[in-house]
Amino acid sequence: MCLRTPARCALSVLFEFSAVPSPISPSRLNCEFDMNANSGGPSSKSKAGSLQPSETSFKRKRGVFQKELQHMMYGFGDDPNPLPESVALVEDIIVEYVTDLVHKAQDTGSKRGKLSVEDFLYLIRKDTPKLNRCTELLSMNEELKQARKVFESDEEKLRKVFEADEES
């Protein structure tokens, strides 16, 4: 599993341990995300059921995760080249799930004034496989940080020794 980007990690956690969220109505598939919604909750458009764009909203770019999703879908048993509609639907479901999770975490974190990893862990605490996978990825990330730190310090020591050898 490639751990290069947080998006890939989030997608892998969702694909590995998540059942498909509740069915999404066709009107919600084309929804716009309001980034300045108060308290990070659902936008006023979704409450009112209207899809009228406001001044502070923007249309989400589609196809951002298309290649990664195609590979993941193939890894989980789909065709090597899945239908673009299937990829778009899976992307919409994932983006909606992650957006809802972030809004809930933002609500939880707003009590303390900041958003942290613990807010996300709190939200998935009842989903044991997902929680275990997230803690595993977090500990692996910490190990990688420490290894990079050691590697950089070793590299600096070698550079200093090499420079000292050149001078003499």
Backbone torsions as a table, in degrees:
resi	resn	phi	psi	omega
1	MET	NA	134.0	-178.9
2	CYS	-86.5	130.9	-177.5
3	LEU	-114.7	32.0	-174.9
4	ARG	-71.2	-41.9	-175.9
5	THR	-122.1	150.1	176.9
6	PRO	-60.7	-33.1	-179.6
7	ALA	-61.6	-42.9	179.3
8	ARG	-65.2	-37.6	178.2
9	CYS	-63.8	-46.0	-179.7
10	ALA	-62.7	-42.4	179.7
11	LEU	-64.6	-40.4	-178.9
12	SER	-66.5	-38.5	177.6
13	VAL	-63.4	-42.6	-179.7
14	LEU	-65.2	-44.3	-178.3
15	PHE	-69.4	-38.3	-174.8
16	GLU	-72.8	-38.5	-168.0
17	PHE	-126.4	11.9	-174.8
18	SER	-120.4	133.3	169.2
19	ALA	-77.9	159.7	-180.0
20	VAL	-62.3	132.1	178.9
21	PRO	-59.4	175.0	-177.8
22	SER	-54.4	152.1	-177.5
23	PRO	-54.6	145.7	-177.6
24	ILE	-109.0	132.7	178.3
25	SER	-72.7	150.2	-179.2
26	PRO	-56.8	-32.6	-179.4
27	SER	-68.3	-27.5	-179.6
28	ARG	-80.1	-19.1	179.3
29	LEU	-66.5	-28.3	-178.6
30	ASN	-104.3	23.2	-176.3
31	CYS	-71.7	161.7	176.3
32	GLU	-109.3	150.6	-177.5
33	PHE	-101.7	130.4	179.7
34	ASP	-96.9	108.5	-175.6
35	MET	-77.2	-19.2	-177.2
36	ASN	-107.6	27.3	178.3
37	ALA	-67.5	140.0	-177.9
38	ASN	-67.2	136.6	-179.6
39	SER	61.0	14.6	174.7
40	GLY	72.0	7.0	-178.8
41	GLY	-76.9	-171.3	179.5
42	PRO	-61.2	148.2	-177.3
43	SER	-70.2	159.8	-179.7
44	SER	-64.4	-26.9	179.0
45	LYS	-64.0	-41.5	-178.6
46	SER	-71.7	-29.6	177.8
47	LYS	-69.3	-41.3	-177.2
48	ALA	-82.2	-16.2	-180.0
49	GLY	81.3	11.1	-177.7
50	SER	-100.5	149.7	178.6
51	LEU	-111.3	21.5	178.3
52	GLN	-71.0	128.1	179.5
53	PRO	-70.2	141.9	175.4
54	SER	-102.8	176.0	-178.5
55	GLU	-66.6	-27.8	-173.7
56	THR	-100.3	8.3	-178.8
57	SER	-107.7	162.9	176.8
58	PHE	-143.9	155.5	179.2
59	LYS	-81.3	131.2	-179.3
60	ARG	-69.4	137.6	176.1
61	LYS	-73.2	131.7	178.4
62	ARG	-93.5	156.1	175.2
63	GLY	83.0	10.0	-179.1
64	VAL	-64.5	-38.7	-177.1
65	PHE	-105.5	19.5	-172.2
66	GLN	-58.1	-50.4	-178.0
67	LYS	-63.0	-46.4	-179.1
68	GLU	-61.6	-42.4	-179.7
69	LEU	-65.5	-39.5	177.9
70	GLN	-60.5	-43.6	179.2
71	HIS	-66.4	-40.8	-179.7
72	MET	-68.0	-40.7	178.7
73	MET	-62.9	-40.6	176.8
74	TYR	-64.2	-40.6	178.8
75	GLY	-63.1	-27.3	179.3
76	PHE	-99.3	17.8	169.7
77	GLY	106.2	3.2	178.5
78	ASP	-82.6	176.2	177.1
79	ASP	-63.9	149.1	177.7
80	PRO	-57.4	-31.5	176.3
81	ASN	-123.3	83.0	-177.6
82	PRO	-67.6	160.7	179.3
83	LEU	-60.5	139.7	178.4
84	PRO	-58.0	-33.0	178.6
85	GLU	-65.3	-38.3	179.1
86	SER	-66.4	-43.6	179.6
87	VAL	-63.5	-42.5	179.5
88	ALA	-63.9	-40.0	179.2
89	LEU	-66.0	-45.1	178.6
90	VAL	-62.4	-41.1	178.5
91	GLU	-62.7	-43.1	178.7
92	ASP	-61.7	-42.8	179.6
93	ILE	-63.0	-45.2	-178.2
94	ILE	-66.5	-44.5	-179.6
95	VAL	-63.4	-40.3	178.3
96	GLU	-64.8	-43.7	179.5
97	TYR	-61.7	-48.3	-178.6
98	VAL	-65.2	-40.6	178.6
99	THR	-61.8	-45.8	177.9
100	ASP	-62.0	-41.7	179.2
101	LEU	-63.0	-42.0	179.0
102	VAL	-66.2	-41.1	178.1
103	HIS	-62.6	-42.3	178.0
104	LYS	-65.0	-41.5	178.2
105	ALA	-65.1	-36.4	178.1
106	GLN	-65.9	-39.3	175.6
107	ASP	-62.1	-43.5	178.9
108	THR	-64.5	-43.6	-177.7
109	GLY	-74.9	-19.9	-177.8
110	SER	-66.7	-22.3	177.4
111	LYS	-66.6	-32.9	178.5
112	ARG	-94.4	-16.4	179.3
113	GLY	96.8	-2.4	177.9
114	LYS	-149.8	158.3	179.9
115	LEU	-98.9	132.3	-179.0
116	SER	-135.8	171.4	179.1
117	VAL	-61.6	-36.1	-179.2
118	GLU	-60.8	-29.6	177.3
119	ASP	-63.6	-39.6	178.4
120	PHE	-71.4	-41.0	178.5
121	LEU	-63.3	-36.3	177.6
122	TYR	-62.6	-40.3	-178.0
123	LEU	-69.0	-30.6	-177.9
124	ILE	-103.1	14.8	-174.6
125	ARG	-60.2	-27.2	-178.0
126	LYS	-87.9	-12.7	177.5
127	ASP	-98.1	87.4	-171.1
128	THR	-56.8	-47.6	179.9
129	PRO	-60.7	-41.6	-180.0
130	LYS	-66.5	-41.1	178.7
131	LEU	-64.0	-44.2	178.4
132	ASN	-62.1	-42.4	179.8
133	ARG	-65.3	-41.1	179.1
134	CYS	-64.9	-43.6	179.0
135	THR	-65.7	-36.0	176.6
136	GLU	-63.3	-44.9	178.9
137	LEU	-65.7	-37.5	178.3
138	LEU	-66.3	-42.3	179.3
139	SER	-68.3	-37.0	177.3
140	MET	-64.7	-39.4	177.3
141	ASN	-62.9	-40.7	178.4
142	GLU	-64.7	-42.1	177.3
143	GLU	-62.1	-40.8	178.3
144	LEU	-64.7	-39.9	177.1
145	LYS	-60.7	-45.2	-179.7
146	GLN	-65.6	-39.6	179.5
147	ALA	-65.2	-40.8	177.3
148	ARG	-63.2	-40.6	179.9
149	LYS	-62.1	-46.1	178.8
150	VAL	-63.8	-43.2	-179.5
151	PHE	-61.8	-44.4	-180.0
152	GLU	-64.8	-39.8	179.6
153	SER	-69.1	-39.2	176.3
154	ASP	-63.7	-39.3	179.5
155	GLU	-64.1	-40.9	177.8
156	GLU	-63.8	-42.0	179.1
157	LYS	-62.6	-43.9	179.0
158	LEU	-63.4	-39.6	178.7
159	ARG	-62.9	-42.6	179.5
160	LYS	-65.0	-41.6	178.9
161	VAL	-64.9	-42.4	179.9
162	PHE	-63.5	-42.6	178.6
163	GLU	-65.1	-37.6	178.6
164	ALA	-66.7	-38.5	178.5
165	ASP	-66.9	-36.6	179.4
166	GLU	-67.5	-36.8	-179.0
167	GLU	-69.7	-30.9	-177.1
168	SER	-90.1	NA	NA
